[in-house]
Structure formats: structure tokens, C-alpha cells
Amino acid sequence: MSVQAKVGLGLRREMLNEFCQAVPSAIDFFEVAPENWMSLGGKFGRQFKQLSEKHRFFCHGLSLSIGSPAELDIRFVKQVKHFLDSHGIDIYSEHLSYCSGAGHLYDLMPMPFTDDAVIHIANRVKQVEDILERPLILENVSFYTAPGSQMSEREFVTHVLNEADCKLLLDVNNIYVNSINHQYDPIAFMQAMPTERIAYLHIAGHYEEAPDLMIDTHGSDVIDPVWQLLQACYAYHGVFPTLLERDFNIPATQVLLQEVNQIHRYQRDALSQCERSA
């Protein structure tokens, strides 16, 4: 199997006792938000260290606020670097959004899709990378309004990636959610993303508020149209490490593993198809 054919799971604290006993072989890596772990000591801290010493970890941040008009929180970035260094983690991604201004907003707010925002974010990406001594990977986000935009979401994401010269965390579910909410073709958006920029993928469930309004929750099973979009993504861009996000209504591990193994099957199918076409 290709080194790119890996499947991960978002780690939650309630999973620690079980996974410190044994990690299912289907889970190739874990992903955590550093904000939720970097100040932990005691039992949780020891359990996390036990896992990070034996298993691959990715970090996906929540509060870097890369697009904020406020000054970059240098102290916070240095705390993240210390956490990554302490656990030997080289993958750090964040949302292409902002969550702070005069104070913390406790939500991921949409960026205005403008040339000024592209330059602003690119400069901050380079500043973060200089401190972290690692690449910063940006994720396409779900959004519900786009005030003051001068370009499409697709144009904005690609312009930011090129200007910042950074990698992309391609969230397949966010593409689907936005395609319903903003009435665009999810396949066309997915295919417009630059293959050479993709670092890894996210897939998750969401909540249907109405037929024309999807809410990104990570709190339910992945639905068929999102699975189909993932398969189309593998067929078009190739197979990349893929992370199953489940943040709420978390079922037993054996239930989660059904979706983890479904990703494995789609990866094997895509690699087999590629080999047959070679």
C-alpha cells in the first residue's frame, strides 16, 4: 500500500483509556487540536505522552486566527511550537478563517474573499512558519456568508495557497456543505484545488438544517454524497492520508472503525485503479 494510503482518527480525551491499552491497526495516525492538550498534566498528560511516543500524530489548530486583523499572538504560536517539539509532531494545520479581533470570538469566522485578505494571510503564514520551524497547512472551511467578497471561494483558496506558498488540508465535507449552501458544483471545486498543494484530507458528517442549509458539525455519520466526493477526489488527485473527524455524538470505537475501514477500502480501490491504468 502507498505511503499516502493512511487513515487517521481525531483523538478525544474519552478515548485515552481504551487506546492506551491498544490502538486498532486500522488507525494509522491520530489528530488533535493542540489547544485542547498542550496545558494538560496529570493522568491525561501521561496518557497522551504514552500515545505520542508510539503513534503518529497530526495537529489541527482551532485558535491561531490566521486571518485576524489583530496582531499575531506570538506567545501562543511559541506554545504550539513547544507542544509540537515535545511530541515530535511535524504536521500542523489550521483553518483558513479567523476567530479573534478585539477579543476571542469562539467560532470560525469567514474571511472576506479579497486581494487584501490574500496578502494579509500570506504574510502571517510566513510569520507563523518562521516561529514554528515547520510548514503551516491551511484548511478550506465551511462558511455561511461571505461579506465584502471580490472573488469566489475557489479563487480565494487557490490565491492564498499560491501567495503563501503553503499546503492545503482539503476538507471534503466542507466542500459538500458549501456546495449546498452556496449553490456550486462540488466536483468542480474539488478538481480546481491544486494537487501539488494537498497535504492530507478531512472527512466528516454534518447536520441538515434544511434541504438548502447544511451545518458542519462533525457530529454524525458521513453521508453517501460525501463518500462519493471522497472517491472522486482520490480518482482525480490521487490518494492522500485521510482523517475521520467525529467531535460529538461519538459512538463506540467499533462503530467508528466501520467508517475508518470504509476510507481504507476507497483508498485501496483508487490505488488498484491507478495501477490498472498505468
C-alpha positions, -999 to +999 in steps of 0.1 A: +000+000+000+012+035-008+027+055+020+000+080+012-028+054+019-032+062+056-063+067+076-065+087+109-090+094+136-095+125+157-085+117+193-108+127+222-100+125+259-127+099+264-107+076+241-075+077+261-081+048+285-090+024+256-062+034+232-035+034+259-044-003+262-044-010+224-048+011+192-067-007+164-044-015+135-068+003+111-059+037+127-026+048+112-024+082+129-043+105+153-052+142+150-056+166+179-062+203+185-031+214+204-052+239+224-070+210+240-039+192+250-009+214+254-017+225+290-027+191+303-007+174+331-015+146+354-031+114+341-043+129+308-008+143+301+009+110+308-016+091+287-011+115+258+027+112+260+024+074+261+004+075+228+025+101+211+057+081+218+043+051+199+019+066+172+020+092+145+001+125+154-011+154+133-022+187+149-051+207+136-055+240+154-085+260+165-074+294+176-044+306+156-068+331+138-046+333+107-069+359+091-075+381+121-068+419+117-054+418+153-017+412+158-005+376+157-004+360+191+033+353+192+032+338+227+005+313+216+025+303+185+055+296+206+034+275+230+022+255+199+058+250+188+068+237+223+039+212+221+049+200+186+085+197+196+077+179+228+058+152+210+077+150+177+048+163+156+057+177+122+022+183+108+003+214+119-028+227+101-052+255+108-084+269+094-084+295+066-105+318+088-103+340+119-116+337+154-104+369+171-105+407+168-107+428+199-113+395+217-117+358+211-149+350+192-151+313+200-161+305+164-145+303+130-155+334+111-154+336+072-127+357+056-137+384+030-126+370-003-104+399-013-069+406-026-060+424+006-070+394+026-049+371+005-018+393+011-025+397+048-029+359+053+002+350+033+023+374+054+010+359+086+016+323+073+052+331+068+055+347+102+040+316+118+062+292+099+093+312+109+084+306+146+072+270+143+102+260+120+076+239+102+051+244+073+017+257+081-011+238+063-044+257+057-078+241+055-107+252+033-135+259+057-173+258+058-189+292+058-224+306+057-219+341+044-192+359+025-194+397+032-174+421+010-161+394-013-144+403-046-138+367-058-152+332-054-142+309-026-124+287-051-103+316-063-096+329-028-083+295-015-060+290-045-047+326-044-039+322-007-021+289-012+000+303-041+008+336-024+017+319+009+034+290-009+018+266+016+000+233+016-037+225+017-057+204+041-086+196+018-118+191+038-142+170+016-172+175+038-167+213+038-167+213+000-200+194+001-216+216+028-206+248+010-217+235-024-253+231-010-253+263+010-238+284-018-251+265-048-220+254-066-207+221-082-186+203-055-168+182-082-157+213-100-144+229-068-126+198-057-109+195-091-099+232-090-078+226-059-041+222-068-030+186-064+006+196-056-006+216-026-026+189-009-011+176+023-040+155+036-078+152+037-106+155+062-140+138+060-168+142+084-206+142+090-228+173+092-264+183+101-291+191+076-309+221+089-330+223+057-326+210+021-306+241+012-288+246+045-261+222+058-243+228+092-208+215+096-210+197+130-187+166+129-214+150+149-229+124+127-221+096+102-206+106+068-234+106+042-233+090+007-227+122-013-197+130+008-183+094+004-188+098-033-170+131-033-141+114-014-139+087-041-139+113-068-112+132-050-090+101-049-096+094-085-087+129-096-059+139-072-047+106-060-047+090-025-037+112+004-038+105+042-074+110+053-087+119+087-122+110+100-135+138+122-160+130+149-163+156+176-198+150+190-222+121+195-192+098+194-201+061+191-181+031+203-148+026+186-160-004+167-187+018+151-161+045+142-139+018+127-166+010+102-161+044+086-123+042+091-123+009+072-145+024+045-119+050+039-093+022+037-114+004+011-118+035-010-080+041-009-072+005-019-098+008-048-082+040-060-047+027-059-058-005-077-075+015-104-043+036-108-022+005-111-045-009-138-044+023-157-006+026-156 
